[in-house]
Amino acid sequence: MLFCLFKWEKEGSTTKYLSIVSTLLTLVFVVEVLMKAIAFTLRGYWQSRRNRYDLFVTLMGVGWLTFWHLLGGQGVIPLNTQ
């Protein structure tokens, strides 16, 4: 969401800063999911729809970060390899 507020520059310092912030916040959510799963047990965690939604959003964030860092921060998958 923070990326929407700033001009997109592939090599800009703002982009690097925001990707670091996004990574740290996603890690906080991963820790939250793990702590809740430990506290409630997996069965208790899964009973709440809110927890399922949190898990879905967290996994989407982890997926986005994985692609972002695997692509070297380019943010797009190159379709034309010529």
C-alpha positions in Angstrom: 0.0 0.0 0.0 2.8 2.4 0.7 4.1 2.0 -2.8 1.0 3.7 -4.1 1.9 7.0 -2.3 5.3 7.5 -3.9 6.6 7.9 -7.5 7.8 4.5 -8.8 11.5 4.5 -9.5 13.1 1.1 -10.0 16.4 2.1 -8.6 15.2 4.8 -6.2 16.0 5.0 -2.5 12.3 5.3 -1.6 11.6 2.0 -3.3 14.3 0.2 -1.4 13.2 1.8 1.9 9.6 0.8 1.3 10.5 -2.8 0.4 12.5 -3.1 3.6 9.5 -1.7 5.6 7.2 -4.1 3.8 9.5 -7.1 4.5 9.7 -6.2 8.2 6.0 -5.8 8.6 5.3 -9.1 6.8 7.7 -10.8 9.2 5.8 -9.3 12.1 2.6 -10.9 10.7 4.3 -14.2 10.2 5.4 -14.2 13.9 1.8 -13.3 14.9 0.4 -16.2 12.9 3.0 -18.6 14.5 2.3 -17.3 18.0 -1.5 -17.7 17.6 -1.1 -21.2 16.1 1.0 -22.2 19.1 -1.3 -20.5 21.7 -4.6 -21.8 20.2 -3.2 -25.1 18.7 -3.7 -25.5 15.0 -7.3 -26.8 15.4 -8.3 -23.8 17.6 -6.5 -21.4 15.3 -8.3 -22.7 12.2 -11.8 -22.4 13.9 -11.8 -18.6 13.6 -12.6 -17.1 10.2 -10.6 -14.0 11.2 -7.5 -16.2 11.7 -8.0 -17.9 8.4 -8.2 -14.5 6.7 -5.0 -13.3 8.5 -3.2 -16.5 7.4 -4.3 -15.9 3.8 -3.2 -12.3 3.8 0.1 -13.2 5.4 0.8 -15.9 2.9 0.0 -13.5 0.1 2.5 -11.1 1.5 5.1 -13.7 1.9 4.5 -14.8 -1.7 4.8 -11.2 -2.9 8.1 -10.7 -1.0 9.4 -14.0 -2.4 8.8 -12.9 -5.9 10.1 -9.4 -5.2 13.4 -10.6 -3.8 13.9 -13.4 -6.3 13.5 -10.9 -9.1 16.1 -8.6 -7.6 13.6 -5.9 -6.7 12.4 -5.5 -10.3 8.8 -6.1 -9.3 7.7 -7.6 -12.6 8.2 -10.9 -14.2 10.0 -10.5 -17.5 7.8 -12.1 -20.2 10.1 -11.5 -23.1 13.5 -13.2 -22.6 15.0 -12.1 -26.0 
